[in-house]
Amino acid sequence: VRGPLRVGWGDVEVTMTSSANTNHAVVYSQRQSAVCIEPQTCAIDAFNLAERGHAGAGRQTAAPGRPFAAETEWRWRTGSA
């Protein structure tokens, strides 16, 4: 994710803006019944990908005295709004 993530589903549009350290997302849709948007701070399997040299894996590690924080902002819009 390099900017606002916009997902349209029927007459609903969701826009998610994230802090720079939340640069991945998973979007899942089950046709007519559901949609899921999950912001993520790293790629799926980031620790193994990083060990194999994939620089874009986004692996983040929190430690005592060095917490990890991320932010997202969500906006919904429907049909005529």
C-alpha distance (Angstrom), angle and dihedral (degrees) to the residues before:
residue distance angle dihedral
V1 . . .
R2 3.80 . .
G3 3.77 98.9 .
P4 3.76 140.1 -4.8
L5 3.81 111.4 -22.5
R6 3.81 111.9 -136.3
V7 3.78 122.3 -167.4
G8 3.79 122.8 -178.5
W9 3.78 119.2 -160.6
G10 3.77 117.0 173.4
D11 3.80 107.2 -49.6
V12 3.82 92.9 -20.9
E13 3.80 125.4 93.1
V14 3.80 121.2 -170.0
T15 3.81 121.2 -165.7
M16 3.80 119.1 -166.4
T17 3.80 121.5 -169.2
S18 3.80 116.8 -171.6
S19 3.77 140.2 -170.7
A20 3.81 114.2 -97.5
N21 3.82 92.6 -99.3
T22 3.82 91.6 59.2
N23 3.77 96.4 72.3
H24 3.81 103.2 144.4
A25 3.79 133.2 62.4
V26 3.78 139.3 -178.2
V27 3.80 118.4 -144.9
Y28 3.80 119.4 -169.4
S29 3.77 127.9 179.7
Q30 3.77 129.0 -175.0
R31 3.81 97.7 -159.4
Q32 3.80 109.6 -106.3
S33 3.79 101.2 -5.5
A34 3.82 110.5 56.7
V35 3.78 149.0 0.0
C36 3.81 126.9 -162.6
I37 3.81 127.2 -165.2
E38 3.78 116.2 -172.0
P39 3.81 121.1 -176.7
Q40 3.78 112.7 -146.7
T41 3.77 134.8 -170.5
C42 3.79 93.6 -144.8
A43 3.78 143.8 17.4
I44 3.77 119.5 -84.2
D45 3.84 107.3 -83.6
A46 3.82 90.6 13.4
F47 3.80 96.0 161.2
N48 3.80 93.3 56.3
L49 3.81 92.4 41.1
A50 3.82 90.9 52.0
E51 3.81 90.4 49.4
R52 3.82 87.4 55.2
G53 3.82 91.2 52.1
H54 3.82 101.4 -101.3
A55 3.81 101.8 151.0
G56 3.81 94.9 -166.9
A57 3.80 95.2 59.3
G58 3.81 90.5 102.2
R59 3.79 96.8 -145.2
Q60 3.81 110.7 -175.0
T61 3.80 125.7 -171.2
A62 3.80 128.1 -164.1
A63 3.80 119.5 -156.1
P64 3.81 137.7 177.8
G65 3.79 106.7 -68.9
R66 3.81 90.8 10.8
P67 3.80 107.9 77.0
F68 3.77 123.4 -177.1
A69 3.80 120.7 -129.7
A70 3.79 131.5 -179.9
E71 3.79 133.4 176.4
T72 3.79 136.0 -154.1
E73 3.79 131.4 -176.8
W74 3.80 120.2 -156.1
R75 3.81 127.7 -159.3
W76 3.79 125.8 -176.7
R77 3.78 127.5 -160.3
T78 3.78 126.9 -177.3
G79 3.80 132.5 -162.2
S80 3.78 106.7 -62.0
A81 3.82 98.1 10.5
